[in-house]
Amino acid sequence: MNLLITDARPYGEDAVDLVVRDGVVTEIGSGLAAPEGADRLDAGGRVLLPGFVDLHTHLREPGGEESETIATGSAAAALGGFTAVFAMPNTDPVADTDVVVEHVHRRGAEVGLVDVHPVGAVTVGLEGRKLAELGTMAHSRAQVRMFSDDGRCVHDPLIMRRALEYASSLDVVIAQHAEDHRLTAGAQAHEGVVASRLGLAGWPAAAEETIVARDCALARDAGAASNGRLRAGASMLHVCHVSSARTIAVLRAAKAAGIRVTAEVTPHHLLLTDASLTSYDPVHKVNPPLRTAADTRAMREALTEGVIDAVATDHAPHAAQYKDTEWSAARPGMLGLQTALSVLVHTMVEPGLLDWHGVARVLSERPAEIGNLPDQGRPIAVGEPATFALVDPDEVWTVRGARLASRASNTPYEGMRLPATVVATVLRGRITARDGKVQQ
């Protein structure tokens, strides 16, 4: 695809023009001419970043199409500036075979708005009793790069150890939903003052912290036995949706010891706290739960420091019948793809914790590296893929769930005014979203 982008500011720096031929940047400068037959994108002095990569997306297909489909989820992703997403396996049927992961991969390619990378289940049926065929999925046409039982913890330490050993030989990553279910049975909210006042059963932070500590020890041993098979910068263990300040201390110590572990934080755990629960609105019900303001501050500091590597949305759409009900019956989860950048700008850029290079690091570069996507998260430079998100840092918008591209509307940010919008998304030289509309 040929494209001319004019007056763009890569990483918020000086404005330039970019010429794209066959999906690759061939010139960067001023007053550049468009290639023959090229599309044109006037950036208007806005910020140009590498396209965003989401390590944690729920697209619900197959089996949950009343809440989301690969088509609607891809549209939401493209409108949010994402060019690649990892689709979690808790579908129906579970993505625990090559047949299912290849279906997800094929549907993503047919839609064509973002690169859809299926995440394979660690255990058969997400039941935690028997390892799924990791090698078969990794070597399938879908080339699965990440495995997770997300929504459930791989609780058996022997199974988790075997999974990490396989990961080292396959050069893939095991993404853990860190939750000791023996401590969270019946839990409805973060264990603390708010839950006590509201009469909700508590989800203790120790349930996350202890699993992460255990898994870091298992990853240490598996890494020591890997005989150098891992690529440079590879992660064996990836911790999903970190929510507790105590977990950060475990991660910091593990990284200092050289353990191959990475971690993500969601936008909602950067911004929202359990104080939101006082309305009893299930739109705020999520797993792991919203925690305290102290935990939120710790997430921001860890992201700045690099102890937490990436921001991942945990985009979890639910049809109205699963959310518009009493708190105890409501399913956990919230939308995230179209609001991720805005929440990150609000929590990290506006306070001066990250600049635009930092945004690229946590939304593009590190996620692509963790997910082993060599053509994503690349520098904005000659010879690199033209895969971008064009951002207006000055525009403020009001979130309305009904206007989002997702099939569901369960956003916790309903009615909030948030900074920064995605003006356009470019995938290998092809504009996939522009001015709030997808480009098929």
Backbone hydrogen bonds in HBPLUS format (Angstrom, degrees):
<---DONOR---> <-ACCEPTOR-->    atom                        ^
c    i                          cat <-CA-CA->   ^        H-A-AA   ^      H-
h    n   atom  resd res      DA  || num        DHA   H-A  angle D-A-AA Bond
n    s   type  num  typ     dist DA aas  dist angle  dist       angle   num
A0023-GLY N   A0001-MET O   2.90 MM  22  4.93 158.2  1.95 140.5 133.9     1
A0039-ASP N   A0002-ASN O   3.15 MM  37  6.41 163.1  2.18 137.0 132.2     2
A0003-LEU N   A0020-VAL O   2.92 MM  17  4.89 153.1  1.99 130.8 135.5     3
A0020-VAL N   A0003-LEU O   2.77 MM  17  4.89 156.6  1.82 164.8 163.3     4
A0004-LEU N   A0039-ASP O   2.90 MM  35  6.35 148.1  2.00 149.8 159.6     5
A0041-LEU N   A0004-LEU O   2.85 MM  37  6.21 155.2  1.92 162.9 162.2     6
A0005-ILE N   A0018-LEU O   2.91 MM  13  5.08 169.3  1.92 154.4 157.5     7
A0018-LEU N   A0005-ILE O   2.75 MM  13  5.08 157.1  1.80 149.8 156.6     8
A0006-THR N   A0041-LEU O   3.01 MM  35  6.40 154.4  2.08 145.9 153.2     9
A0043-ALA N   A0006-THR O   2.79 MM  37  5.73 154.6  1.85 157.0 164.0    10
A0045-GLY N   A0007-ASP O   2.66 MM  38  5.11 146.5  1.77 153.3 160.5    11
A0008-ALA N   A0016-VAL O   2.88 MM   8  5.40 162.9  1.91 163.2 157.4    12
A0016-VAL N   A0008-ALA O   2.74 MM   8  5.40 150.4  1.83 149.5 157.3    13
A0009-ARG N   A0046-ARG O   2.87 MM  37  5.83 154.1  1.93 167.2 164.9    14
A0012-GLY N   A0009-ARG O   2.97 MM   3  4.93 155.7  2.03 130.0 123.5    15
A0048-LEU N   A0009-ARG O   2.93 MM  39  5.49 164.5  1.96 117.1 120.1    16
A0013-GLU N   A0010-PRO O   2.98 MM   3  5.60 165.0  2.01 120.1 124.9    17
A0011-TYR N   A0048-LEU O   2.88 MM  37  5.83 165.1  1.90 156.7 156.4    18
A0017-ASP N   A0029-GLY O   2.63 MM  12  5.32 164.6  1.65 164.7 169.1    19
A0029-GLY N   A0017-ASP O   3.05 MM  12  5.32 156.6  2.10 140.4 147.7    20
A0019-VAL N   A0027-GLU O   2.95 MM   8  5.02 164.0  1.97 139.3 143.5    21
A0026-THR N   A0019-VAL O   2.82 MM   7  5.70 164.8  1.84 153.7 159.0    22
A0021-ARG N   A0024-VAL O   2.91 MM   3  5.42 156.6  1.96 160.0 155.0    23
A0024-VAL N   A0021-ARG O   3.01 MM   3  5.42 164.2  2.03 116.2 121.4    24
A0386-ALA N   A0023-GLY O   2.91 MM 363  5.52 169.5  1.92 142.3 141.0    25
A0025-VAL N   A0384-GLU O   2.96 MM 359  5.69 171.2  1.97 167.6 165.6    26
A0383-GLY N   A0025-VAL O   2.74 MM 358  5.44 177.3  1.74 155.4 155.1    27
A0038-ALA N   A0035-PRO O   3.11 MM   3  5.38 149.7  2.21 138.8 133.1    28
A0046-ARG N   A0043-ALA O   3.12 MM   3  5.52 154.3  2.19 112.7 120.4    29
A0047-VAL N   A0391-VAL O   2.95 MM 344  5.07 138.8  2.12 167.4 158.5    30
A0391-VAL N   A0047-VAL O   2.74 MM 344  5.07 172.8  1.75 161.2 162.3    31
A0049-LEU N   A0389-ALA O   2.93 MM 340  5.22 163.7  1.95 151.3 156.7    32
A0389-ALA N   A0049-LEU O   2.81 MM 340  5.22 152.7  1.89 144.5 148.3    33
A0051-GLY N   A0387-THR O   2.95 MM 336  5.36 156.7  2.00 118.2 116.1    34
A0052-PHE N   A0081-GLY O   2.99 MM  29  5.85 167.4  2.01 148.0 145.3    35
A0083-THR N   A0052-PHE O   2.83 MM  31  5.69 164.6  1.85 154.3 153.0    36
A0053-VAL N   A0363-LEU O   2.79 MM 310  6.02 165.5  1.81 165.4 165.4    37
A0054-ASP N   A0084-ALA O   2.98 MM  30  6.38 162.1  2.01 149.2 151.9    38
A0086-PHE N   A0054-ASP O   2.84 MM  32  6.16 138.6  2.01 162.5 175.9    39
A0314-ASP N   A0056-HIS O   2.84 MM 258  4.90 132.1  2.08 146.0 154.1    40
A0057-THR N   A0086-PHE O   2.95 MM  29  5.74 148.9  2.05 178.4 168.5    41
A0088-MET N   A0057-THR O   2.80 MM  31  5.94 165.8  1.82 168.8 173.3    42
A0058-HIS N   A0315-HIS O   2.93 MM 257  5.65 141.2  2.09 146.7 157.4    43
A0064-GLY N   A0060-ARG O   2.89 MM   4  4.69 139.1  2.05 143.9 146.5    44
A0092-ASP N   A0062-PRO O   2.89 MM  30  5.68 172.3  1.89 148.6 147.2    45
A0067-SER N   A0064-GLY O   2.93 MM   3  5.82 164.3  1.95 128.3 132.9    46
A0068-GLU N   A0064-GLY O   3.34 MM   4  6.59 156.4  2.40 142.2 149.1    47
A0073-GLY N   A0069-THR O   2.83 MM   4  5.86 164.4  1.86 153.3 158.7    48
A0074-SER N   A0070-ILE O   2.93 MM   4  5.78 148.1  2.04 131.4 140.3    49
A0075-ALA N   A0071-ALA O   3.03 MM   4  6.24 150.5  2.11 142.4 150.2    50
A0076-ALA N   A0072-THR O   3.01 MM   4  6.30 160.0  2.05 147.6 152.2    51
A0077-ALA N   A0073-GLY O   2.93 MM   4  6.13 153.6  2.00 144.0 151.7    52
A0078-ALA N   A0074-SER O   2.89 MM   4  6.12 167.2  1.91 152.7 155.2    53
A0079-LEU N   A0075-ALA O   2.99 MM   4  6.16 163.7  2.02 152.0 156.5    54
A0080-GLY N   A0076-ALA O   3.03 MM   4  6.14 129.0  2.30 135.2 148.4    55
A0080-GLY N   A0077-ALA O   3.01 MM   3  5.02 131.9  2.25  96.3 110.2    56
A0082-PHE N   A0077-ALA O   2.89 MM   5  5.07 155.8  1.95 151.7 143.7    57
A0081-GLY N   A0078-ALA O   3.11 MM   3  5.22 164.7  2.13 107.3 111.1    58
A0115-ASP N   A0083-THR O   2.92 MM  32  6.12 174.1  1.92 133.5 134.0    59
A0085-VAL N   A0115-ASP O   2.89 MM  30  6.31 157.6  1.94 164.7 167.1    60
A0117-HIS N   A0085-VAL O   2.85 MM  32  6.10 173.6  1.85 167.2 169.1    61
A0087-ALA N   A0117-HIS O   2.90 MM  30  6.04 145.6  2.02 131.5 142.7    62
A0119-VAL N   A0087-ALA O   2.81 MM  32  5.57 156.3  1.86 156.8 149.2    63
A0091-THR N   A0089-PRO O   2.65 MM   2  5.46 139.1  1.82 109.1  95.8    64
A0095-ALA N   A0089-PRO O   3.13 MM   6  4.67 166.6  2.15 133.4 137.6    65
A0096-ASP N   A0094-VAL O   2.84 MM   2  5.52 133.0  2.07 106.6  92.0    66
A0121-ALA N   A0095-ALA O   2.85 MM  26  5.84 152.9  1.92 146.6 150.6    67
A0101-VAL N   A0097-THR O   3.22 MM   4  6.50 177.7  2.22 157.7 158.4    68
A0102-GLU N   A0098-ASP O   2.96 MM   4  5.85 152.1  2.03 141.4 149.2    69
A0103-HIS N   A0099-VAL O   3.12 MM   4  6.28 143.9  2.25 136.5 146.0    70
A0103-HIS N   A0100-VAL O   3.09 MM   3  5.05 119.6  2.47  93.9 109.1    71
A0104-VAL N   A0100-VAL O   3.05 MM   4  6.41 162.1  2.08 156.7 160.0    72
A0105-HIS N   A0101-VAL O   2.96 MM   4  6.13 163.1  1.99 146.2 151.3    73
A0106-ARG N   A0102-GLU O   2.87 MM   4  5.93 160.3  1.91 144.6 150.2    74
A0107-ARG N   A0103-HIS O   2.92 MM   4  6.12 164.0  1.94 153.9 157.8    75
A0108-GLY N   A0104-VAL O   2.99 MM   4  6.16 157.1  2.04 147.9 154.3    76
A0109-ALA N   A0105-HIS O   3.07 MM   4  6.35 153.9  2.14 146.1 152.8    77
A0110-GLU N   A0106-ARG O   2.93 MM   4  6.21 150.4  2.02 147.1 155.8    78
A0111-VAL N   A0107-ARG O   3.00 MM   4  6.26 158.6  2.05 151.6 156.1    79
A0112-GLY N   A0108-GLY O   2.93 MM   4  6.08 168.3  1.94 149.6 153.5    80
A0120-GLY N   A0146-MET O   3.02 MM  26  6.45 148.7  2.12 158.0 153.0    81
A0148-SER N   A0120-GLY O   2.82 MM  28  6.30 148.8  1.92 155.2 165.6    82
A0132-ALA N   A0122-VAL O   2.84 MM  10  5.59 172.0  1.85 131.1 132.3    83
A0126-LEU N   A0123-THR O   3.07 MM   3  5.09 163.6  2.10 126.3 123.3    84
A0124-VAL N   A0130-LYS O   2.83 MM   6  5.79 156.9  1.89 163.3 171.2    85
A0127-GLU N   A0124-VAL O   3.14 MM   3  6.12 170.4  2.15 126.1 128.6    86
A0134-LEU N   A0132-ALA O   2.86 MM   2  5.64 125.4  2.17 112.3  95.9    87
A0137-MET N   A0133-GLU O   3.14 MM   4  6.44 162.3  2.18 153.5 157.8    88
A0138-ALA N   A0134-LEU O   2.85 MM   4  6.04 158.5  1.90 153.3 160.3    89
A0139-HIS N   A0135-GLY O   2.97 MM   4  6.09 147.2  2.08 146.8 154.3    90
A0140-SER N   A0137-MET O   3.26 MM   3  5.00 160.8  2.30  97.8 103.4    91
A0144-VAL N   A0137-MET O   3.30 MM   7  5.71 161.6  2.34 132.1 127.3    92
A0143-GLN N   A0140-SER O   2.97 MM   3  5.25 151.0  2.06 107.2 116.1    93
A0173-VAL N   A0145-ARG O   3.15 MM  28  6.60 157.1  2.21 145.7 151.3    94
A0147-PHE N   A0173-VAL O   2.97 MM  26  6.36 155.2  2.03 162.8 170.4    95
A0175-ALA N   A0147-PHE O   2.76 MM  28  5.99 168.7  1.77 165.7 169.5    96
A0152-ARG N   A0149-ASP O   2.80 MM   3  5.50 148.0  1.91 141.6 152.5    97
A0155-HIS N   A0153-CYS O   2.94 MM   2  5.24 110.6  2.44 110.7  93.0    98
A0160-MET N   A0156-ASP O   3.00 MM   4  6.28 163.6  2.03 156.0 161.1    99
A0161-ARG N   A0157-PRO O   2.88 MM   4  5.97 151.6  1.96 139.0 146.9   100
A0162-ARG N   A0158-LEU O   2.99 MM   4  6.25 160.8  2.03 148.1 152.5   101
A0163-ALA N   A0159-ILE O   2.91 MM   4  6.15 156.8  1.96 149.6 156.4   102
A0164-LEU N   A0160-MET O   3.00 MM   4  6.23 159.2  2.05 150.1 154.7   103
A0165-GLU N   A0161-ARG O   3.00 MM   4  6.27 150.5  2.09 146.1 154.7   104
A0166-TYR N   A0162-ARG O   2.95 MM   4  6.24 158.5  2.00 151.5 156.7   105
A0167-ALA N   A0163-ALA O   2.87 MM   4  6.10 152.2  1.95 144.5 153.3   106
A0168-SER N   A0164-LEU O   3.08 MM   4  6.34 149.4  2.18 144.3 150.3   107
A0169-SER N   A0166-TYR O   3.06 MM   3  5.24 123.8  2.39  99.4 113.7   108
A0170-LEU N   A0166-TYR O   2.91 MM   4  6.11 147.8  2.02 154.8 164.7   109
A0171-ASP N   A0167-ALA O   2.86 MM   4  5.60 124.3  2.18 144.4 155.0   110
A0172-VAL N   A0167-ALA O   3.20 MM   5  4.94 158.0  2.25 131.5 138.0   111
A0174-ILE N   A0236-MET O   2.89 MM  62  6.09 174.8  1.90 151.6 152.3   112
A0238-HIS N   A0174-ILE O   2.83 MM  64  5.97 163.1  1.86 151.9 150.1   113
A0176-GLN N   A0238-HIS O   2.82 MM  62  6.24 149.3  1.91 163.3 173.4   114
A0240-CYS N   A0176-GLN O   3.03 MM  64  5.77 168.2  2.04 148.8 151.1   115
A0180-ASP N   A0207-ALA O   3.01 MM  27  4.76 142.1  2.16 113.4 125.0   116
A0183-LEU N   A0180-ASP O   2.86 MM   3  5.68 158.0  1.91 123.5 130.1   117
A0187-ALA N   A0184-THR O   2.83 MM   3  5.02 164.5  1.85 134.8 133.9   118
A0188-GLN N   A0201-ALA O   2.79 MM  13  5.28 176.7  1.79 139.5 138.8   119
A0189-ALA N   A0201-ALA O   3.22 MM  12  6.42 139.1  2.39 161.8 167.4   120
A0203-TRP N   A0189-ALA O   2.61 MM  14  5.64 132.6  1.83 149.9 162.2   121
A0191-GLU N   A0203-TRP O   3.15 MM  12  4.87 161.9  2.18 110.4 107.5   122
A0196-SER N   A0192-GLY O   3.08 MM   4  6.28 160.3  2.12 152.9 158.9   123
A0197-ARG N   A0193-VAL O   2.96 MM   4  6.17 159.4  2.00 151.0 156.4   124
A0198-LEU N   A0194-VAL O   2.94 MM   4  6.16 150.3  2.03 151.0 159.5   125
A0199-GLY N   A0195-ALA O   2.89 MM   4  5.86 116.4  2.30 139.5 154.3   126
A0200-LEU N   A0195-ALA O   2.91 MM   5  4.90 159.2  1.96 143.9 146.2   127
A0199-GLY N   A0196-SER O   3.31 MM   3  5.13 148.2  2.42  94.1 103.2   128
A0207-ALA N   A0204-PRO O   3.05 MM   3  5.73 153.9  2.12 116.6 123.1   129
A0208-GLU N   A0205-ALA O   3.02 MM   3  5.54 144.2  2.15 113.4 122.4   130
A0209-GLU N   A0205-ALA O   3.07 MM   4  6.33 171.4  2.08 156.7 158.2   131
A0210-THR N   A0206-ALA O   3.00 MM   4  5.77 170.2  2.01 144.4 147.0   132
A0212-VAL N   A0208-GLU O   3.11 MM   4  6.37 164.5  2.13 158.6 163.2   133
A0213-ALA N   A0209-GLU O   3.00 MM   4  6.22 160.7  2.04 150.4 155.7   134
A0214-ARG N   A0210-THR O   3.00 MM   4  6.18 162.2  2.03 144.7 149.6   135
A0215-ASP N   A0211-ILE O   2.87 MM   4  6.05 166.6  1.89 153.4 157.1   136
A0216-CYS N   A0212-VAL O   2.90 MM   4  6.03 150.8  1.99 149.1 156.5   137
A0217-ALA N   A0213-ALA O   3.23 MM   4  6.47 154.0  2.30 145.0 151.0   138
A0218-LEU N   A0214-ARG O   3.05 MM   4  6.43 152.7  2.12 146.4 154.5   139
A0219-ALA N   A0215-ASP O   2.78 MM   4  5.98 155.6  1.84 147.7 154.6   140
A0220-ARG N   A0216-CYS O   2.87 MM   4  6.03 147.6  1.97 141.7 150.6   141
A0221-ASP N   A0217-ALA O   3.20 MM   4  6.50 159.0  2.24 145.8 149.4   142
A0222-ALA N   A0218-LEU O   2.95 MM   4  6.20 162.1  1.98 149.7 155.2   143
A0223-GLY N   A0219-ALA O   2.78 MM   4  5.80 155.0  1.85 145.8 152.8   144
A0224-ALA N   A0220-ARG O   3.01 MM   4  6.18 150.3  2.10 142.5 150.5   145
A0225-ALA N   A0221-ASP O   3.18 MM   4  6.39 134.6  2.40 137.4 148.5   146
A0225-ALA N   A0222-ALA O   3.21 MM   3  5.14 131.3  2.46  91.6 104.5   147
A0226-SER N   A0223-GLY O   3.18 MM   3  5.07 164.9  2.20 103.3 107.4   148
A0229-ARG N   A0226-SER O   3.16 MM   3  5.71 154.3  2.23 115.4 122.3   149
A0234-ALA N   A0231-ARG O   3.07 MM   3  5.43 158.7  2.12 135.1 133.5   150
A0236-MET N   A0260-ARG O   3.08 MM  24  5.50 156.1  2.14 126.9 133.1   151
A0237-LEU N   A0260-ARG O   3.17 MM  23  6.44 172.1  2.17 161.3 163.7   152
A0262-THR N   A0237-LEU O   2.89 MM  25  6.40 152.5  1.97 153.8 163.0   153
A0239-VAL N   A0262-THR O   2.84 MM  23  6.26 162.1  1.88 143.8 146.8   154
A0264-GLU N   A0239-VAL O   3.10 MM  25  6.41 148.8  2.20 174.7 173.6   155
A0242-VAL N   A0264-GLU O   2.95 MM  22  6.16 168.1  1.96 161.4 158.5   156
A0247-THR N   A0244-SER O   3.08 MM   3  5.31 129.7  2.34 101.8 114.2   157
A0250-VAL N   A0247-THR O   3.04 MM   3  5.14 118.4  2.44  98.2 113.2   158
A0251-LEU N   A0247-THR O   2.97 MM   4  6.32 161.3  2.00 156.2 161.3   159
A0252-ARG N   A0248-ILE O   2.86 MM   4  6.04 161.1  1.89 152.8 157.9   160
A0253-ALA N   A0249-ALA O   3.17 MM   4  6.32 162.7  2.20 144.3 148.1   161
A0254-ALA N   A0250-VAL O   2.96 MM   4  6.18 158.7  2.01 150.1 156.6   162
A0255-LYS N   A0251-LEU O   2.89 MM   4  6.08 164.7  1.92 156.1 159.3   163
A0256-ALA N   A0252-ARG O   3.03 MM   4  6.19 156.0  2.09 144.8 151.8   164
A0257-ALA N   A0253-ALA O   3.07 MM   4  6.28 134.9  2.28 138.7 150.2   165
A0257-ALA N   A0254-ALA O   3.13 MM   3  5.09 129.3  2.40  92.8 106.4   166
A0259-ILE N   A0254-ALA O   3.09 MM   5  5.50 162.3  2.13 156.6 151.0   167
A0258-GLY N   A0255-LYS O   2.97 MM   3  5.07 161.1  2.00 106.8 112.0   168
A0261-VAL N   A0259-ILE O   2.89 MM   2  5.70 128.6  2.16 111.2  95.5   169
A0309-ASP N   A0263-ALA O   2.96 MM  46  5.51 131.9  2.19 130.6 141.6   170
A0310-ALA N   A0263-ALA O   3.28 MM  47  6.63 153.3  2.35 148.3 155.1   171
A0265-VAL N   A0310-ALA O   2.99 MM  45  6.52 144.4  2.12 149.6 159.9   172
A0312-ALA N   A0265-VAL O   3.06 MM  47  6.05 154.1  2.13 134.7 142.8   173
A0269-HIS N   A0266-THR O   3.22 MM   3  5.32 130.6  2.47  98.5 110.8   174
A0270-LEU N   A0267-PRO O   3.01 MM   3  5.10 146.9  2.13 100.6 111.0   175
A0272-LEU N   A0268-HIS O   2.89 MM   4  5.40 146.0  2.01 137.6 147.6   176
A0276-SER N   A0273-THR O   3.07 MM   3  6.02 170.4  2.08 125.7 128.0   177
A0274-ASP N   A0291-ARG O   2.70 MM  17  5.07 144.3  1.83 141.6 145.9   178
A0277-LEU N   A0274-ASP O   3.08 MM   3  5.49 160.0  2.12 111.6 117.6   179
A0278-THR N   A0275-ALA O   3.47 MM   3  6.12 174.2  2.47 116.2 117.9   180
A0280-TYR N   A0277-LEU O   2.80 MM   3  5.30 161.8  1.84 121.1 127.5   181
A0284-HIS N   A0281-ASP O   3.06 MM   3  6.18 176.7  2.06 134.6 135.6   182
A0285-LYS N   A0282-PRO O   2.94 MM   3  4.98 165.7  1.96 108.7 112.8   183
A0333-GLY N   A0285-LYS O   2.87 MM  48  6.29 164.7  1.90 138.3 138.9   184
A0296-THR N   A0292-THR O   3.04 MM   4  6.40 157.6  2.09 149.3 155.7   185
A0297-ARG N   A0293-ALA O   2.95 MM   4  6.21 160.3  1.99 150.0 154.5   186
A0298-ALA N   A0294-ALA O   3.03 MM   4  6.23 152.9  2.11 141.3 149.0   187
A0299-MET N   A0295-ASP O   2.91 MM   4  6.24 147.0  2.02 149.2 158.2   188
A0300-ARG N   A0296-THR O   3.16 MM   4  6.49 159.1  2.20 150.8 155.2   189
A0301-GLU N   A0297-ARG O   3.03 MM   4  6.30 162.9  2.05 152.1 156.7   190
A0302-ALA N   A0298-ALA O   2.94 MM   4  6.06 159.7  1.98 147.5 153.1   191
A0303-LEU N   A0299-MET O   2.96 MM   4  6.13 150.7  2.05 147.2 154.8   192
A0304-THR N   A0300-ARG O   3.03 MM   4  6.26 157.5  2.08 147.9 153.8   193
A0305-GLU N   A0301-GLU O   2.96 MM   4  6.15 156.9  2.01 146.8 153.4   194
A0306-GLY N   A0302-ALA O   2.92 MM   4  5.94 134.6  2.13 137.4 148.5   195
A0307-VAL N   A0302-ALA O   3.03 MM   5  5.07 122.2  2.37 148.2 153.6   196
A0308-ILE N   A0302-ALA O   3.19 MM   6  5.39 173.6  2.20 112.3 113.4   197
A0311-VAL N   A0362-VAL O   3.02 MM  51  5.64 163.2  2.05 137.9 136.4   198
A0316-ALA N   A0334-MET O   2.89 MM  18  4.92 169.7  1.90 127.6 129.3   199
A0322-TYR N   A0319-ALA O   2.91 MM   3  5.68 156.7  1.96 125.0 132.0   200
A0323-LYS N   A0320-ALA O   3.10 MM   3  5.27 151.9  2.18 106.1 114.6   201
A0324-ASP N   A0320-ALA O   2.74 MM   4  5.47 169.3  1.75 160.2 163.7   202
A0331-ARG N   A0322-TYR O   3.03 MM   9  5.78 162.9  2.06 158.8 164.2   203
A0325-THR N   A0323-LYS O   2.82 MM   2  5.51 136.3  2.01 105.6  92.2   204
A0329-ALA N   A0326-GLU O   3.11 MM   3  5.63 133.3  2.34 112.4 124.1   205
A0330-ALA N   A0326-GLU O   3.12 MM   4  6.21 132.3  2.36 151.3 164.9   206
A0330-ALA N   A0327-TRP O   3.24 MM   3  5.30 140.3  2.40 100.4 111.3   207
A0335-LEU N   A0410-ASN O   3.05 MM  75  5.91 161.7  2.08 135.7 140.9   208
A0340-ALA N   A0336-GLY O   3.06 MM   4  5.65 123.3  2.40 150.0 157.2   209
A0343-VAL N   A0339-THR O   3.00 MM   4  6.18 165.1  2.02 162.3 166.1   210
A0344-LEU N   A0340-ALA O   2.98 MM   4  6.16 158.3  2.03 151.5 158.0   211
A0345-VAL N   A0341-LEU O   2.84 MM   4  6.11 159.2  1.88 156.4 162.2   212
A0346-HIS N   A0342-SER O   2.91 MM   4  6.10 159.8  1.96 147.1 153.0   213
A0347-THR N   A0343-VAL O   2.89 MM   4  6.03 159.7  1.93 150.0 154.9   214
A0348-MET N   A0344-LEU O   2.81 MM   4  5.52 151.3  1.89 146.0 153.1   215
A0349-VAL N   A0345-VAL O   3.09 MM   4  4.57 127.5  2.38 105.4 120.1   216
A0350-GLU N   A0345-VAL O   2.84 MM   5  6.01 169.0  1.85 172.8 168.9   217
A0353-LEU N   A0348-MET O   2.79 MM   5  4.94 127.1  2.07 151.6 166.9   218
A0354-LEU N   A0348-MET O   2.89 MM   6  5.43 139.1  2.06 133.9 131.8   219
A0352-GLY N   A0349-VAL O   2.90 MM   3  5.07 152.1  1.98 108.2 117.4   220
A0358-GLY N   A0355-ASP O   2.99 MM   3  5.07 117.0  2.40  95.7 111.5   221
A0359-VAL N   A0355-ASP O   2.95 MM   4  6.38 147.3  2.06 147.6 157.4   222
A0360-ALA N   A0356-TRP O   3.01 MM   4  6.24 161.4  2.04 146.0 150.1   223
A0361-ARG N   A0357-HIS O   2.95 MM   4  6.23 145.6  2.07 140.9 151.0   224
A0362-VAL N   A0358-GLY O   3.08 MM   4  6.40 161.5  2.12 155.4 157.0   225
A0363-LEU N   A0359-VAL O   2.92 MM   4  5.89 150.0  2.01 154.2 162.1   226
A0364-SER N   A0360-ALA O   2.91 MM   4  5.08 138.9  2.08 130.9 137.6   227
A0365-GLU N   A0360-ALA O   2.83 MM   5  6.11 160.7  1.87 153.1 159.2   228
A0366-ARG N   A0361-ARG O   2.92 MM   5  5.66 167.7  1.94 150.0 154.2   229
A0368-ALA N   A0364-SER O   3.05 MM   4  6.07 156.7  2.11 144.9 151.8   230
A0369-GLU N   A0365-GLU O   3.02 MM   4  6.26 153.3  2.10 147.2 155.0   231
A0370-ILE N   A0366-ARG O   2.84 MM   4  6.04 167.4  1.86 160.9 163.6   232
A0371-GLY N   A0367-PRO O   2.91 MM   4  6.01 160.5  1.95 148.1 153.7   233
A0373-LEU N   A0368-ALA O   2.88 MM   5  5.00 167.2  1.89 149.8 152.6   234
A0372-ASN N   A0369-GLU O   3.18 MM   3  5.01 157.3  2.24  98.6 105.3   235
A0376-GLN N   A0373-LEU O   3.20 MM   3  5.56 170.2  2.21 118.6 120.1   236
A0384-GLU N   A0381-ALA O   3.19 MM   3  5.69 155.1  2.25 136.3 136.1   237
A0429-GLY N   A0386-ALA O   2.80 MM  43  4.99 153.6  1.87 149.2 140.6   238
A0388-PHE N   A0426-VAL O   2.77 MM  38  4.93 132.2  1.99 125.6 141.1   239
A0426-VAL N   A0388-PHE O   2.88 MM  38  4.93 169.9  1.89 140.8 143.1   240
A0390-LEU N   A0424-ALA O   2.79 MM  34  5.08 178.5  1.79 158.3 158.6   241
A0423-VAL N   A0390-LEU O   2.73 MM  33  5.47 146.9  1.83 150.7 160.7   242
A0424-ALA N   A0390-LEU O   3.43 MM  34  5.08 158.0  2.48 128.3 131.2   243
A0392-ASP N   A0421-THR O   2.84 MM  29  5.29 164.7  1.87 157.1 162.2   244
A0421-THR N   A0392-ASP O   3.08 MM  29  5.29 152.3  2.16 136.2 143.8   245
A0420-ALA N   A0395-GLU O   2.74 MM  25  5.24 127.9  2.01 157.4 174.1   246
A0397-TRP N   A0418-LEU O   2.92 MM  21  5.55 162.3  1.96 159.9 161.9   247
A0418-LEU N   A0397-TRP O   2.84 MM  21  5.55 156.2  1.89 165.6 166.0   248
A0399-VAL N   A0416-MET O   2.96 MM  17  5.63 161.2  1.99 159.3 161.9   249
A0415-GLY N   A0399-VAL O   2.77 MM  16  5.23 166.8  1.78 154.9 152.9   250
A0403-ARG N   A0400-ARG O   2.94 MM   3  5.50 150.6  2.03 115.9 125.0   251
A0404-LEU N   A0401-GLY O   3.19 MM   3  5.37 161.3  2.23 107.5 113.3   252
A0411-THR N   A0409-SER O   2.87 MM   2  5.83 132.2  2.10 111.8  96.8   253
A0416-MET N   A0413-TYR O   2.84 MM   3  5.33 165.5  1.86 140.3 142.7   254
A0435-ASP N   A0423-VAL O   2.77 MM  12  5.17 156.9  1.82 160.1 160.1   255
A0425-THR N   A0433-ALA O   2.91 MM   8  5.06 150.4  2.00 136.3 137.9   256
A0432-THR N   A0425-THR O   2.82 MM   7  5.59 154.8  1.89 145.2 153.7   257
A0427-LEU N   A0430-ARG O   2.79 MM   3  5.18 164.5  1.82 152.3 149.9   258
A0430-ARG N   A0427-LEU O   3.06 MM   3  5.18 164.9  2.09 110.6 115.0   259
A0439-GLN N   A0432-THR O   2.71 MM   7  4.71 161.7  1.74 125.8 125.1   260
A0434-ARG N   A0437-LYS O   2.82 MM   3  5.44 162.0  1.86 155.5 159.8   261
A0437-LYS N   A0434-ARG O   3.06 MM   3  5.44 153.1  2.13 113.4 121.5   262
